[in-house]
Amino acid sequence: MKSNRTLHWSITVAVAGFLFGFDTVVISGANEPIKDIWPMSDWAHGIFIMSAALWGTVLGALGGGYPTQRLGRKKTLIWIGVLYTVSAIGSALAPNAILFSLFRFIGGVGVGASSVTAPTYISEITTADNRGRLVALYQFNIVLGIFIAFFSNYLIGISFENHAWRWMLGVEALPALIYTVLVMSVPMSPRWLLLKRNDEDGARSVLRQMGLSADGIERSLREIRDSLSSTIKENIFSSTYRKPVVLAFLIAFFNQLSGINFILYYAPSILESAGLGSTESLANSIWIGGINLVFTIIGMYLIDRLGRKQLMYLGSIGYITSLAMVAFAFYTGASSNFLLFFLLMFIASHAIGQGAVIWVFISEIFPNKVRAFGQAWGCGVHWVFAAIITMVGTPVIEFFDNPWPVFAFFSGMMFLQLLFTHFMMPETKGVSLEDLQKRLVE
């Protein structure tokens, strides 16, 4: 019974990931209609319409460490729900491109902050033996949100003749409200209670609810106190944290240089360029979301069995192969089914590799004292590159009559990721957060 509480808390907090996935991808269905309603240059469309939310994620991610550290994980998660709700309603009702961009930006702040706070919280209320798959629930909810967004866009797109894009964006308000209410029921992180309040009784109560034995509780309290009483600084850019800072940067950098957001955001446009009609492209986008969901579940199952590093090997090899074949398909004019097959292989490779690993890995490698700020650093890097790649997506698609060089570039970057995985990435499976601090902090 008690062990189920950790699962319940993790699932509740991970719903922030569902809203993350839904919010960031739902714009793909509104992309073309908005071009007709608010005409602007390709660059302006990329900046103000397609990447407005992503620039919000940059602010939310880079700034999310502060409220997560000062206000606490729980309070920050509640405010994230409020941001999602306001963004969904505002974007759906926006009368012009400026207000639309503003509300998309607000939603992006929620997305960026959730990528800091939710993995941090889940990593701190789980044990070493189940931390991987429970933190990976956040990624599962992201891809579930992506799948539902693609499916929702398709259903709304064929059901509404006018203003379908407004319904696509506005429907997010319902799950956002539900999440905001549910997250109020989770307890505070035991590590944060000791870090900011020195509340040993409160931390002990949460550890007890996690299902730890009496000896396990006292051992955990002792290890947490020892990790917090060390003389290391709270500035993550000090030489003390050189190793985790570099690791977080590289895994986030390679995550986006795979082209994942480029493909998810522009899936309908990419498929249309391969000769598919707009309705057919929206339908095939559902396949992308479905494959993402299935292979994320497989990644969740394997992450505490094979480990983080082995999944990165699998994902990297799949990336290299699939992206090279997508480039080949565009270069040779291969059939749309051939292209779709390797796009789906790419999505599967991401889901079982980087998708399953990134949020888990970043949440593990920083010490208790600076975990929120370290998570903010890694997530900030992720979202800066996501925003840049999404911003240039429209002009790049328009610039290249045939986009094969783009996919060839992404394939080359994934070869570099394979080298990073082999030579630099440590295995964190089954190691307590406090023991990882001893291994990675100088």
FILO-826820 format. One record per residue (C-alpha): residue in three letters; x, y, z. Coordinates in pm, 1 decimal, always signed. Layout:
BEGIN
+------+----------+----------+----------+
! resn !        X !        Y !        Z !
+------+----------+----------+----------+
!  ala !        X !        Y !        Z !
...
+------+----------+----------+----------+
END
This chain:
BEGIN
+------+----------+----------+----------+
! resn !        X !        Y !        Z !
+------+----------+----------+----------+
!  met !     +0.0 !     +0.0 !     +0.0 !
!  lys !   +268.9 !   +246.0 !   +103.2 !
!  ser !   +489.1 !   +173.6 !   -197.6 !
!  asn !   +190.8 !   +254.6 !   -419.5 !
!  arg !   +191.8 !   +608.5 !   -284.3 !
!  thr !   +520.8 !   +682.6 !   -458.1 !
!  leu !   +373.2 !   +558.1 !   -785.3 !
!  his !    +60.7 !   +770.2 !   -730.2 !
!  trp !   +266.2 !  +1084.4 !   -659.0 !
!  ser !   +491.2 !  +1019.7 !   -956.9 !
!  ile !   +196.6 !   +970.2 !  -1193.5 !
!  thr !    +27.4 !  +1286.1 !  -1064.9 !
!  val !   +335.7 !  +1503.4 !  -1108.5 !
!  ala !   +417.3 !  +1342.8 !  -1444.0 !
!  val !    +86.5 !  +1475.5 !  -1583.5 !
!  ala !   +282.5 !  +1800.1 !  -1620.7 !
!  gly !   +464.7 !  +1609.3 !  -1892.9 !
!  phe !   +133.4 !  +1531.2 !  -2067.3 !
!  leu !    +59.4 !  +1903.0 !  -2081.3 !
!  phe !   +418.4 !  +1964.5 !  -2197.0 !
!  gly !   +377.9 !  +1722.2 !  -2489.9 !
!  phe !    +29.9 !  +1839.7 !  -2582.4 !
!  asp !   +118.5 !  +2208.1 !  -2563.0 !
!  thr !   +436.5 !  +2192.2 !  -2768.3 !
!  val !   +298.7 !  +1977.5 !  -3053.5 !
!  val !    -62.4 !  +2096.5 !  -3083.1 !
!  ile !    +65.9 !  +2395.5 !  -3282.8 !
!  ser !   +153.4 !  +2161.5 !  -3572.8 !
!  gly !   -215.0 !  +2130.9 !  -3661.7 !
!  ala !   -269.5 !  +2506.6 !  -3641.1 !
!  asn !    +40.6 !  +2595.8 !  -3844.6 !
!  glu !   -111.1 !  +2612.2 !  -4193.4 !
!  pro !   -447.1 !  +2775.9 !  -4097.9 !
!  ile !   -267.6 !  +3051.3 !  -3906.1 !
!  lys !    -51.3 !  +3125.0 !  -4211.8 !
!  asp !   -371.8 !  +3210.3 !  -4399.3 !
!  ile !   -531.2 !  +3411.2 !  -4116.7 !
!  trp !   -226.5 !  +3616.8 !  -4018.3 !
!  pro !     +3.2 !  +3634.4 !  -4322.8 !
!  met !   +367.8 !  +3717.5 !  -4248.2 !
!  ser !   +713.2 !  +3631.2 !  -4372.9 !
!  asp !   +852.2 !  +3281.9 !  -4317.2 !
!  trp !  +1096.5 !  +3415.0 !  -4057.4 !
!  ala !   +825.7 !  +3609.9 !  -3871.7 !
!  his !   +597.5 !  +3306.4 !  -3876.2 !
!  gly !   +876.6 !  +3091.0 !  -3735.3 !
!  ile !   +958.8 !  +3339.7 !  -3459.6 !
!  phe !   +614.2 !  +3460.0 !  -3351.4 !
!  ile !   +390.1 !  +3162.3 !  -3424.2 !
!  met !   +586.7 !  +2838.4 !  -3428.4 !
!  ser !   +862.0 !  +2911.4 !  -3175.4 !
!  ala !   +688.6 !  +3158.4 !  -2939.2 !
!  ala !   +615.4 !  +2882.0 !  -2690.5 !
!  leu !   +968.7 !  +2748.8 !  -2719.6 !
!  trp !  +1120.5 !  +3082.8 !  -2627.4 !
!  gly !   +893.4 !  +3070.8 !  -2325.2 !
!  thr !  +1037.0 !  +2730.0 !  -2241.1 !
!  val !  +1384.5 !  +2882.0 !  -2243.7 !
!  leu !  +1277.5 !  +3136.5 !  -1980.6 !
!  gly !  +1085.8 !  +2871.2 !  -1784.7 !
!  ala !  +1375.4 !  +2626.9 !  -1790.7 !
!  leu !  +1655.7 !  +2871.1 !  -1712.9 !
!  gly !  +1448.1 !  +3048.2 !  -1447.8 !
!  gly !  +1268.1 !  +2740.0 !  -1317.5 !
!  gly !  +1547.7 !  +2643.2 !  -1083.0 !
!  tyr !  +1485.7 !  +2945.3 !   -861.3 !
!  pro !  +1120.0 !  +2880.9 !   -761.1 !
!  thr !  +1190.4 !  +2506.2 !   -750.7 !
!  gln !  +1469.8 !  +2569.4 !   -501.8 !
!  arg !  +1314.9 !  +2857.4 !   -303.5 !
!  leu !   +938.3 !  +2800.3 !   -309.4 !
!  gly !   +965.5 !  +2424.4 !   -326.6 !
!  arg !   +890.5 !  +2159.8 !   -584.6 !
!  lys !   +520.4 !  +2129.2 !   -499.0 !
!  lys !   +428.1 !  +2498.9 !   -506.2 !
!  thr !   +612.4 !  +2544.4 !   -834.0 !
!  leu !   +423.8 !  +2251.4 !   -988.6 !
!  ile !    +92.2 !  +2411.6 !   -890.2 !
!  trp !   +186.0 !  +2740.9 !  -1057.0 !
!  ile !   +290.2 !  +2549.8 !  -1368.0 !
!  gly !    -66.3 !  +2417.5 !  -1392.7 !
!  val !   -199.0 !  +2774.0 !  -1375.0 !
!  leu !    +31.3 !  +2883.6 !  -1658.4 !
!  tyr !    -84.7 !  +2596.1 !  -1880.4 !
!  thr !   -450.7 !  +2683.0 !  -1819.2 !
!  val !   -410.2 !  +3054.3 !  -1892.5 !
!  ser !   -210.1 !  +2978.0 !  -2206.8 !
!  ala !   -464.6 !  +2733.6 !  -2349.7 !
!  ile !   -760.2 !  +2967.6 !  -2303.2 !
!  gly !   -570.2 !  +3276.8 !  -2417.7 !
!  ser !   -425.5 !  +3114.2 !  -2730.3 !
!  ala !   -765.5 !  +2983.6 !  -2836.7 !
!  leu !   -931.6 !  +3324.4 !  -2799.5 !
!  ala !   -644.5 !  +3542.5 !  -2926.2 !
!  pro !   -771.9 !  +3806.0 !  -3174.9 !
!  asn !   -433.6 !  +3875.5 !  -3333.6 !
!  ala !    -85.3 !  +3730.1 !  -3380.5 !
!  ile !    +73.2 !  +3938.2 !  -3103.5 !
!  leu !   -162.2 !  +3820.3 !  -2828.7 !
!  phe !   -146.3 !  +3468.3 !  -2968.7 !
!  ser !   +231.1 !  +3472.1 !  -2938.7 !
!  leu !   +209.4 !  +3612.2 !  -2584.8 !
!  phe !    -20.2 !  +3334.6 !  -2462.0 !
!  arg !   +187.2 !  +3068.8 !  -2639.8 !
!  phe !   +491.1 !  +3217.9 !  -2465.4 !
!  ile !   +316.5 !  +3186.1 !  -2126.7 !
!  gly !   +244.6 !  +2820.0 !  -2196.3 !
!  gly !   +607.4 !  +2775.6 !  -2292.0 !
!  val !   +716.2 !  +2912.6 !  -1954.9 !
!  gly !   +505.0 !  +2638.9 !  -1796.1 !
!  val !   +661.4 !  +2374.1 !  -2020.5 !
!  gly !  +1015.8 !  +2486.9 !  -1942.5 !
!  ala !   +954.4 !  +2507.2 !  -1569.6 !
!  ser !   +787.7 !  +2165.6 !  -1565.1 !
!  ser !  +1092.8 !  +2008.8 !  -1731.9 !
!  val !  +1294.2 !  +2134.8 !  -1433.8 !
!  thr !  +1056.0 !  +2074.4 !  -1145.3 !
!  ala !   +874.2 !  +1750.1 !  -1229.0 !
!  pro !  +1184.7 !  +1527.9 !  -1288.0 !
!  thr !  +1354.8 !  +1687.5 !   -985.5 !
!  tyr !  +1056.7 !  +1610.3 !   -762.6 !
!  ile !  +1007.6 !  +1253.0 !   -885.8 !
!  ser !  +1378.4 !  +1170.8 !   -851.6 !
!  glu !  +1362.9 !  +1284.9 !   -488.2 !
!  ile !  +1059.0 !  +1080.0 !   -382.6 !
!  thr !  +1177.3 !   +752.8 !   -536.3 !
!  thr !  +1444.9 !   +497.4 !   -450.5 !
!  ala !  +1745.7 !   +394.3 !   -660.2 !
!  asp !  +1584.5 !    +70.6 !   -781.3 !
!  asn !  +1275.3 !   +235.3 !   -931.9 !
!  arg !  +1394.5 !   +591.3 !   -995.6 !
!  gly !  +1456.4 !   +539.5 !  -1367.0 !
!  arg !  +1113.9 !   +416.0 !  -1465.7 !
!  leu !   +926.5 !   +654.4 !  -1234.7 !
!  val !  +1111.8 !   +963.3 !  -1359.2 !
!  ala !  +1058.0 !   +822.5 !  -1710.1 !
!  leu !   +683.7 !   +850.2 !  -1641.1 !
!  tyr !   +737.1 !  +1218.3 !  -1716.0 !
!  gln !   +864.9 !  +1132.4 !  -2064.7 !
!  phe !   +582.1 !   +879.4 !  -2109.3 !
!  asn !   +332.3 !  +1154.8 !  -2036.8 !
!  ile !   +511.4 !  +1385.9 !  -2280.2 !
!  val !   +469.9 !  +1138.8 !  -2564.8 !
!  leu !   +115.6 !  +1055.1 !  -2453.5 !
!  gly !    +43.2 !  +1428.2 !  -2477.3 !
!  ile !   +205.1 !  +1436.1 !  -2821.8 !
!  phe !     -4.2 !  +1139.9 !  -2938.6 !
!  ile !   -326.6 !  +1287.4 !  -2801.9 !
!  ala !   -240.9 !  +1624.9 !  -2959.7 !
!  phe !   -191.6 !  +1465.7 !  -3302.7 !
!  phe !   -512.8 !  +1263.3 !  -3260.8 !
!  ser !   -706.2 !  +1562.9 !  -3128.0 !
!  asn !   -585.3 !  +1781.0 !  -3416.1 !
!  tyr !   -699.0 !  +1516.9 !  -3664.6 !
!  leu !  -1046.4 !  +1477.6 !  -3511.4 !
!  ile !  -1100.2 !  +1850.8 !  -3471.4 !
!  gly !   -957.3 !  +1916.1 !  -3819.2 !
!  ile !  -1215.4 !  +1691.0 !  -3986.7 !
!  ser !  -1502.3 !  +1795.9 !  -3757.8 !
!  phe !  -1483.6 !  +2175.4 !  -3768.4 !
!  glu !  -1482.3 !  +2380.3 !  -4085.7 !
!  asn !  -1422.8 !  +2715.1 !  -3920.5 !
!  his !  -1184.7 !  +2801.5 !  -3637.1 !
!  ala !  -1073.8 !  +2439.5 !  -3593.8 !
!  trp !   -727.9 !  +2558.5 !  -3487.4 !
!  arg !   -877.6 !  +2751.0 !  -3193.9 !
!  trp !  -1044.2 !  +2433.6 !  -3065.4 !
!  met !   -716.0 !  +2244.9 !  -3114.1 !
!  leu !   -540.2 !  +2485.6 !  -2878.6 !
!  gly !   -823.7 !  +2553.9 !  -2634.3 !
!  val !   -904.5 !  +2193.2 !  -2546.7 !
!  glu !   -583.5 !  +2177.3 !  -2339.4 !
!  ala !   -746.4 !  +2388.5 !  -2068.6 !
!  leu !   -943.4 !  +2089.9 !  -1935.8 !
!  pro !   -648.5 !  +1859.5 !  -1852.1 !
!  ala !   -456.0 !  +2162.9 !  -1726.9 !
!  leu !   -727.3 !  +2239.6 !  -1470.3 !
!  ile !   -747.8 !  +1873.9 !  -1363.5 !
!  tyr !   -369.0 !  +1855.7 !  -1317.4 !
!  thr !   -362.0 !  +2176.5 !  -1109.8 !
!  val !   -614.4 !  +2031.2 !   -866.2 !
!  leu !   -449.3 !  +1687.2 !   -846.2 !
!  val !    -97.1 !  +1812.0 !   -783.4 !
!  met !   -212.7 !  +1988.0 !   -466.0 !
!  ser !   -242.2 !  +1642.9 !   -303.5 !
!  val !   +122.8 !  +1534.5 !   -332.7 !
!  pro !   +363.1 !  +1582.8 !    -37.1 !
!  met !   +671.4 !  +1799.9 !    -39.4 !
!  ser !  +1005.0 !  +1645.9 !   -136.6 !
!  pro !  +1188.4 !  +1501.9 !   +167.2 !
!  arg !  +1521.1 !  +1630.6 !    +33.5 !
!  trp !  +1380.1 !  +1981.8 !    -11.7 !
!  leu !  +1230.1 !  +1973.9 !   +339.9 !
!  leu !  +1577.6 !  +1908.3 !   +480.6 !
!  leu !  +1753.4 !  +2145.1 !   +240.9 !
!  lys !  +1537.2 !  +2456.6 !   +289.4 !
!  arg !  +1340.8 !  +2397.9 !   +611.5 !
!  asn !  +1563.8 !  +2162.7 !   +808.9 !
!  asp !  +1238.9 !  +1972.9 !   +873.9 !
!  glu !  +1360.1 !  +1628.6 !   +970.9 !
!  asp !  +1021.8 !  +1514.3 !  +1101.5 !
!  gly !   +850.4 !  +1614.8 !   +777.7 !
!  ala !  +1116.9 !  +1440.2 !   +568.9 !
!  arg !  +1090.5 !  +1128.1 !   +786.4 !
!  ser !   +711.3 !  +1122.1 !   +736.9 !
!  val !   +744.9 !  +1135.0 !   +356.5 !
!  leu !  +1016.4 !   +866.3 !   +356.4 !
!  arg !   +788.0 !   +648.3 !   +566.9 !
!  gln !   +504.3 !   +696.4 !   +316.8 !
!  met !   +748.1 !   +594.7 !    +42.7 !
!  gly !   +757.1 !   +251.0 !   +204.6 !
!  leu !  +1108.6 !   +258.3 !   +351.3 !
!  ser !  +1182.9 !    +49.6 !   +659.7 !
!  ala !  +1278.3 !   +218.5 !   +987.4 !
!  asp !  +1646.1 !   +146.6 !   +922.2 !
!  gly !  +1610.3 !   +262.6 !   +562.1 !
!  ile !  +1453.4 !   +590.3 !   +674.0 !
!  glu !  +1732.6 !   +667.6 !   +918.6 !
!  arg !  +1999.0 !   +568.9 !   +665.1 !
!  ser !  +1839.4 !   +792.2 !   +400.8 !
!  leu !  +1813.1 !  +1084.8 !   +642.6 !
!  arg !  +2179.0 !  +1043.8 !   +737.2 !
!  glu !  +2291.4 !  +1030.5 !   +372.5 !
!  ile !  +2082.0 !  +1334.9 !   +279.0 !
!  arg !  +2213.9 !  +1534.0 !   +576.3 !
!  asp !  +2572.7 !  +1440.3 !   +487.3 !
!  ser !  +2522.2 !  +1548.9 !   +125.3 !
!  leu !  +2379.6 !  +1883.8 !   +238.4 !
!  ser !  +2636.7 !  +1950.3 !   +510.8 !
!  ser !  +2928.3 !  +1933.5 !   +266.9 !
!  thr !  +3118.1 !  +2252.8 !   +195.3 !
!  ile !  +3043.3 !  +2250.4 !   -178.1 !
!  lys !  +2899.1 !  +2571.6 !   -320.3 !
!  glu !  +2553.4 !  +2639.0 !   -461.6 !
!  asn !  +2699.2 !  +2789.2 !   -782.5 !
!  ile !  +2672.0 !  +2507.8 !  -1036.1 !
!  phe !  +2929.6 !  +2674.4 !  -1261.6 !
!  ser !  +3207.1 !  +2636.0 !  -1007.0 !
!  ser !  +3479.1 !  +2386.9 !  -1097.8 !
!  thr !  +3328.5 !  +2147.8 !   -841.7 !
!  tyr !  +3042.1 !  +2066.9 !  -1078.0 !
!  arg !  +3239.4 !  +2063.9 !  -1403.5 !
!  lys !  +3157.9 !  +1701.1 !  -1484.0 !
!  pro !  +2777.0 !  +1707.3 !  -1433.8 !
!  val !  +2751.5 !  +2047.1 !  -1606.3 !
!  val !  +2929.1 !  +1915.9 !  -1916.7 !
!  leu !  +2727.4 !  +1591.4 !  -1915.3 !
!  ala !  +2396.2 !  +1780.4 !  -1885.4 !
!  phe !  +2496.4 !  +2016.9 !  -2166.5 !
!  leu !  +2594.5 !  +1739.3 !  -2406.2 !
!  ile !  +2294.0 !  +1512.7 !  -2353.3 !
!  ala !  +2058.1 !  +1811.4 !  -2396.4 !
!  phe !  +2251.0 !  +1940.1 !  -2699.8 !
!  phe !  +2240.7 !  +1603.8 !  -2877.2 !
!  asn !  +1873.2 !  +1556.4 !  -2788.7 !
!  gln !  +1779.3 !  +1852.0 !  -3006.2 !
!  leu !  +2045.3 !  +1801.5 !  -3275.3 !
!  ser !  +1872.9 !  +1471.3 !  -3351.0 !
!  gly !  +1603.0 !  +1683.8 !  -3515.1 !
!  ile !  +1325.4 !  +1551.4 !  -3291.2 !
!  asn !  +1142.8 !  +1882.7 !  -3246.5 !
!  phe !  +1194.3 !  +1972.4 !  -3612.3 !
!  ile !  +1014.7 !  +1651.9 !  -3712.5 !
!  leu !   +741.5 !  +1667.1 !  -3447.2 !
!  tyr !   +656.5 !  +2032.7 !  -3511.4 !
!  tyr !   +668.3 !  +2010.1 !  -3889.0 !
!  ala !   +546.2 !  +1652.3 !  -3937.7 !
!  pro !   +242.3 !  +1748.2 !  -4151.0 !
!  ser !   +452.3 !  +1985.8 !  -4365.1 !
!  ile !   +730.8 !  +1726.7 !  -4409.8 !
!  leu !   +481.7 !  +1459.1 !  -4510.5 !
!  glu !   +304.8 !  +1696.2 !  -4748.5 !
!  ser !   +639.3 !  +1772.4 !  -4914.6 !
!  ala !   +670.7 !  +1397.3 !  -4977.0 !
!  gly !   +348.6 !  +1402.2 !  -5177.7 !
!  leu !    +80.4 !  +1335.4 !  -4915.7 !
!  gly !   -233.5 !  +1548.1 !  -4888.9 !
!  ser !   -296.7 !  +1763.2 !  -4580.7 !
!  thr !   -565.4 !  +1535.3 !  -4430.3 !
!  glu !   -354.4 !  +1226.6 !  -4499.9 !
!  ser !    -54.1 !  +1400.0 !  -4342.1 !
!  leu !   -250.2 !  +1473.4 !  -4025.1 !
!  ala !   -357.5 !  +1110.3 !  -4010.8 !
!  asn !     -0.4 !   +985.1 !  -4056.9 !
!  ser !   +108.5 !  +1221.5 !  -3779.8 !
!  ile !   -101.0 !  +1001.1 !  -3550.0 !
!  trp !   +122.8 !   +708.9 !  -3647.4 !
!  ile !   +423.3 !   +914.3 !  -3538.8 !
!  gly !   +260.6 !   +984.6 !  -3202.8 !
!  gly !   +154.9 !   +620.5 !  -3159.0 !
!  ile !   +502.8 !   +478.4 !  -3230.5 !
!  asn !   +648.5 !   +736.6 !  -2993.1 !
!  leu !   +412.5 !   +616.8 !  -2720.7 !
!  val !   +474.6 !   +242.0 !  -2769.9 !
!  phe !   +853.9 !   +267.5 !  -2772.6 !
!  thr !   +854.0 !   +503.4 !  -2475.1 !
!  ile !   +675.1 !   +231.1 !  -2278.6 !
!  ile !   +946.1 !    -13.2 !  -2388.6 !
!  gly !  +1213.3 !   +236.2 !  -2281.9 !
!  met !  +1047.8 !   +274.7 !  -1940.5 !
!  tyr !  +1051.3 !   -102.8 !  -1898.3 !
!  leu !  +1419.9 !   -129.3 !  -1990.8 !
!  ile !  +1571.7 !   +178.0 !  -1825.8 !
!  asp !  +1615.9 !    +18.5 !  -1480.4 !
!  arg !  +1703.3 !   -318.2 !  -1635.2 !
!  leu !  +1951.0 !   -241.5 !  -1914.6 !
!  gly !  +2047.5 !   +100.2 !  -1781.4 !
!  arg !  +2067.0 !   +451.1 !  -1924.2 !
!  lys !  +2384.3 !   +397.4 !  -2128.8 !
!  gln !  +2261.9 !    +86.1 !  -2310.8 !
!  leu !  +1943.5 !   +265.5 !  -2416.6 !
!  met !  +2154.0 !   +552.4 !  -2550.9 !
!  tyr !  +2353.7 !   +303.4 !  -2759.7 !
!  leu !  +2033.2 !   +157.3 !  -2904.3 !
!  gly !  +1886.1 !   +498.7 !  -2974.0 !
!  ser !  +2202.5 !   +638.9 !  -3134.0 !
!  ile !  +2239.7 !   +351.3 !  -3379.1 !
!  gly !  +1870.8 !   +377.4 !  -3468.6 !
!  tyr !  +1901.5 !   +754.3 !  -3515.0 !
!  ile !  +2200.8 !   +726.5 !  -3748.6 !
!  thr !  +2035.0 !   +462.6 !  -3965.9 !
!  ser !  +1687.5 !   +613.1 !  -3984.9 !
!  leu !  +1797.0 !   +972.4 !  -4047.7 !
!  ala !  +2037.8 !   +862.8 !  -4319.3 !
!  met !  +1756.0 !   +671.1 !  -4489.6 !
!  val !  +1514.9 !   +967.1 !  -4459.9 !
!  ala !  +1780.6 !  +1180.9 !  -4631.6 !
!  phe !  +1816.4 !   +907.9 !  -4897.0 !
!  ala !  +1439.0 !   +895.3 !  -4945.5 !
!  phe !  +1417.0 !  +1268.4 !  -5012.6 !
!  tyr !  +1729.6 !  +1267.3 !  -5231.8 !
!  thr !  +1608.4 !   +983.5 !  -5454.9 !
!  gly !  +1238.0 !  +1065.8 !  -5446.7 !
!  ala !  +1149.4 !   +733.9 !  -5285.0 !
!  ser !   +786.3 !   +657.6 !  -5209.5 !
!  ser !   +602.8 !   +830.1 !  -4927.4 !
!  asn !   +558.0 !   +493.4 !  -4752.8 !
!  phe !   +935.0 !   +436.6 !  -4759.1 !
!  leu !   +985.7 !   +781.3 !  -4606.0 !
!  leu !   +715.4 !   +726.2 !  -4344.4 !
!  phe !   +869.8 !   +392.4 !  -4240.0 !
!  phe !  +1206.6 !   +549.5 !  -4160.6 !
!  leu !  +1046.7 !   +852.4 !  -3993.8 !
!  leu !   +869.5 !   +605.2 !  -3766.1 !
!  met !  +1200.4 !   +422.6 !  -3707.9 !
!  phe !  +1352.8 !   +757.9 !  -3610.6 !
!  ile !  +1071.1 !   +823.2 !  -3363.2 !
!  ala !  +1113.0 !   +472.8 !  -3215.0 !
!  ser !  +1488.1 !   +528.6 !  -3177.1 !
!  his !  +1429.0 !   +856.4 !  -2997.8 !
!  ala !  +1162.2 !   +712.7 !  -2768.5 !
!  ile !  +1371.1 !   +416.3 !  -2652.3 !
!  gly !  +1692.9 !   +620.1 !  -2627.5 !
!  gln !  +1717.1 !   +993.9 !  -2564.6 !
!  gly !  +1348.3 !  +1030.2 !  -2491.6 !
!  ala !  +1354.1 !   +775.5 !  -2211.1 !
!  val !  +1691.3 !   +882.9 !  -2072.0 !
!  ile !  +1733.1 !  +1262.0 !  -2082.7 !
!  trp !  +1507.6 !  +1375.5 !  -1796.7 !
!  val !  +1613.0 !  +1082.3 !  -1578.9 !
!  phe !  +1984.3 !  +1136.8 !  -1638.7 !
!  ile !  +1986.4 !  +1512.9 !  -1577.1 !
!  ser !  +1780.5 !  +1472.8 !  -1257.7 !
!  glu !  +2034.5 !  +1219.1 !  -1124.1 !
!  ile !  +2376.7 !  +1372.5 !  -1188.5 !
!  phe !  +2357.4 !  +1687.6 !   -973.6 !
!  pro !  +2391.1 !  +1689.4 !   -592.3 !
!  asn !  +2094.1 !  +1756.9 !   -362.9 !
!  lys !  +2219.6 !  +2105.3 !   -283.1 !
!  val !  +2207.7 !  +2222.0 !   -646.4 !
!  arg !  +1979.2 !  +1972.1 !   -818.6 !
!  ala !  +1713.2 !  +2228.7 !   -910.4 !
!  phe !  +1970.9 !  +2465.4 !  -1060.0 !
!  gly !  +2148.1 !  +2179.8 !  -1239.8 !
!  gln !  +1818.6 !  +2059.4 !  -1383.6 !
!  ala !  +1749.2 !  +2417.1 !  -1495.4 !
!  trp !  +2086.9 !  +2429.7 !  -1671.6 !
!  gly !  +2033.6 !  +2105.3 !  -1862.3 !
!  cys !  +1674.7 !  +2190.2 !  -1950.5 !
!  gly !  +1774.2 !  +2542.9 !  -2051.8 !
!  val !  +2028.6 !  +2407.7 !  -2299.1 !
!  his !  +1766.7 !  +2167.2 !  -2433.5 !
!  trp !  +1511.8 !  +2441.4 !  -2490.0 !
!  val !  +1750.5 !  +2699.7 !  -2636.0 !
!  phe !  +1842.0 !  +2456.7 !  -2912.0 !
!  ala !  +1478.5 !  +2344.8 !  -2949.0 !
!  ala !  +1370.6 !  +2707.1 !  -2999.1 !
!  ile !  +1645.9 !  +2780.3 !  -3250.6 !
!  ile !  +1575.8 !  +2467.9 !  -3456.4 !
!  thr !  +1199.6 !  +2526.8 !  -3454.9 !
!  met !  +1241.8 !  +2896.3 !  -3538.3 !
!  val !  +1441.8 !  +2819.5 !  -3852.2 !
!  gly !  +1219.2 !  +2525.0 !  -3949.9 !
!  thr !   +982.0 !  +2714.8 !  -4181.1 !
!  pro !  +1254.8 !  +2904.8 !  -4370.5 !
!  val !  +1465.5 !  +2588.3 !  -4399.9 !
!  ile !  +1173.6 !  +2390.0 !  -4542.6 !
!  glu !  +1102.0 !  +2674.7 !  -4786.2 !
!  phe !  +1471.1 !  +2721.1 !  -4876.3 !
!  phe !  +1537.6 !  +2361.7 !  -4974.4 !
!  asp !  +1338.6 !  +2231.9 !  -5266.3 !
!  asn !  +1452.5 !  +1895.4 !  -5130.2 !
!  pro !  +1531.7 !  +1880.6 !  -4754.8 !
!  trp !  +1767.4 !  +1579.8 !  -4769.1 !
!  pro !  +2074.6 !  +1781.4 !  -4647.2 !
!  val !  +1890.6 !  +1864.6 !  -4323.0 !
!  phe !  +1837.4 !  +1499.5 !  -4236.2 !
!  ala !  +2191.6 !  +1407.1 !  -4341.6 !
!  phe !  +2319.4 !  +1672.2 !  -4097.7 !
!  phe !  +2107.1 !  +1532.7 !  -3813.6 !
!  ser !  +2238.6 !  +1181.5 !  -3890.4 !
!  gly !  +2597.4 !  +1307.2 !  -3863.7 !
!  met !  +2525.9 !  +1469.9 !  -3529.4 !
!  met !  +2393.5 !  +1139.8 !  -3397.8 !
!  phe !  +2725.7 !   +973.1 !  -3481.0 !
!  leu !  +2883.5 !  +1228.3 !  -3245.7 !
!  gln !  +2621.4 !  +1135.8 !  -2984.2 !
!  leu !  +2728.3 !   +771.7 !  -3014.9 !
!  leu !  +3087.1 !   +877.9 !  -2937.0 !
!  phe !  +2965.8 !  +1080.6 !  -2636.8 !
!  thr !  +2773.5 !   +781.1 !  -2505.3 !
!  his !  +3070.7 !   +547.1 !  -2538.7 !
!  phe !  +3349.7 !   +767.8 !  -2409.0 !
!  met !  +3190.6 !  +1011.5 !  -2163.2 !
!  met !  +2850.9 !   +904.4 !  -2030.4 !
!  pro !  +2850.2 !   +724.9 !  -1692.4 !
!  glu !  +2594.8 !   +458.9 !  -1599.8 !
!  thr !  +2364.5 !   +579.4 !  -1319.7 !
!  lys !  +2133.0 !   +278.1 !  -1295.8 !
!  gly !  +2073.2 !   +152.2 !   -940.1 !
!  val !  +2293.0 !   +414.2 !   -770.3 !
!  ser !  +2150.1 !   +640.6 !   -497.7 !
!  leu !  +2147.7 !  +1015.1 !   -559.1 !
!  glu !  +2390.1 !  +1063.6 !   -271.7 !
!  asp !  +2634.0 !   +802.6 !   -406.1 !
!  leu !  +2618.9 !   +962.1 !   -751.8 !
!  gln !  +2717.3 !  +1290.4 !   -587.8 !
!  lys !  +3033.3 !  +1124.7 !   -453.2 !
!  arg !  +3118.3 !   +985.4 !   -796.9 !
!  leu !  +3054.5 !  +1291.1 !  -1012.6 !
!  val !  +3138.3 !  +1591.2 !   -794.8 !
!  glu !  +3505.6 !  +1679.1 !   -758.9 !
+------+----------+----------+----------+
END
